Amino acid sequence: MNANDIAIQTGPNAAAGAPQHEGLPPYLTIRQVSAVTTLARSSIYNRMSDAKDPLPRPLRAGRRVMWSRDEVLRYMKERSRERDRAEARRQAGPDLS
């Protein structure tokens, strides 16, 4: 397995208690960010300039463009929290006060 081939275990089949970043290098390529976020390359670049929901910006070293694994995982965790909060509000029903 090379650095561009990553296996990300999420959902019900993921090992309980296993870190989400297990197997990920500290810096991710665009392919790896795409696999983690399930976003297409163009969507990743579009989200970096989104004022309401900005994806972390990459680090550049010469021609290499790499994203911090921790920043990308933090971004995904926050998106998950927002989804959960929206679902809780939806289930609570309309606020009639």
C-alpha positions as CSV (number, residue, x, y, z in Angstrom):
1,M,0.0,0.0,0.0
2,N,1.4,3.4,-0.9
3,A,0.7,6.8,0.5
4,N,-2.1,7.4,-2.0
5,D,-3.9,4.2,-1.1
6,I,-5.7,4.7,2.2
7,A,-8.3,2.7,4.0
8,I,-10.7,4.7,6.1
9,Q,-12.9,2.8,8.5
10,T,-16.0,4.6,9.5
11,G,-19.6,3.7,10.2
12,P,-20.8,0.5,11.9
13,N,-18.0,-1.7,10.6
14,A,-15.3,0.5,12.0
15,A,-13.4,-0.9,15.0
16,A,-14.8,0.5,18.3
17,G,-12.4,2.9,19.9
18,A,-10.0,2.8,17.0
19,P,-8.6,6.3,16.1
20,Q,-10.2,7.6,12.9
21,H,-6.8,8.7,11.6
22,E,-5.2,5.2,11.9
23,G,-3.3,4.5,8.8
24,L,-3.3,8.1,7.6
25,P,-0.1,10.0,7.2
26,P,0.2,13.4,9.0
27,Y,-0.1,15.2,5.7
28,L,-2.6,14.3,3.0
29,T,-2.6,14.6,-0.8
30,I,-5.7,15.8,-2.7
31,R,-6.7,12.1,-3.3
32,Q,-6.5,11.3,0.4
33,V,-8.5,14.4,1.3
34,S,-11.1,13.4,-1.3
35,A,-11.3,9.9,0.2
36,V,-11.7,11.3,3.8
37,T,-14.3,14.0,2.9
38,T,-15.9,12.1,0.0
39,L,-15.7,15.3,-2.0
40,A,-14.5,15.6,-5.6
41,R,-11.3,17.6,-6.2
42,S,-13.2,20.6,-7.5
43,S,-15.5,20.6,-4.5
44,I,-12.5,20.6,-2.2
45,Y,-11.1,23.7,-3.8
46,N,-14.5,25.4,-3.9
47,R,-15.0,24.7,-0.2
48,M,-11.7,26.3,0.7
49,S,-13.1,29.6,-0.3
50,D,-16.6,29.1,1.2
51,A,-17.1,31.8,3.8
52,K,-19.6,29.8,5.8
53,D,-18.0,26.4,5.7
54,P,-14.3,26.7,4.8
55,L,-12.3,23.6,4.3
56,P,-8.7,24.0,5.7
57,R,-6.2,25.4,3.3
58,P,-3.3,23.2,2.2
59,L,0.3,23.6,3.0
60,R,2.6,24.1,0.0
61,A,6.2,23.0,-0.4
62,G,7.4,23.8,-3.8
63,R,5.0,22.1,-6.1
64,R,3.6,19.8,-3.4
65,V,0.2,20.6,-2.0
66,M,-0.6,18.8,1.3
67,W,-3.3,19.1,3.9
68,S,-2.8,18.6,7.6
69,R,-4.5,15.3,8.6
70,D,-5.6,16.8,11.9
71,E,-7.2,19.9,10.4
72,V,-9.1,17.8,7.8
73,L,-10.4,15.4,10.5
74,R,-11.3,18.3,12.7
75,Y,-13.3,19.8,9.8
76,M,-15.1,16.5,9.3
77,K,-15.9,16.1,13.0
78,E,-17.4,19.6,13.1
79,R,-19.5,18.9,10.0
80,S,-20.8,15.8,11.9
81,R,-21.6,17.8,15.0
82,E,-23.6,20.3,12.9
83,R,-25.5,17.5,11.2
84,D,-26.3,16.0,14.6
85,R,-27.5,19.4,16.0
86,A,-29.7,20.0,13.0
87,E,-31.2,16.5,13.4
88,A,-31.9,17.1,17.1
89,R,-33.6,20.4,16.3
90,R,-35.7,18.7,13.6
91,Q,-36.7,16.0,16.0
92,A,-37.6,18.5,18.7
93,G,-40.2,20.0,16.5
94,P,-41.1,23.7,16.0
95,D,-40.3,26.2,18.7
96,L,-43.7,27.6,19.6
97,S,-42.6,29.8,22.5
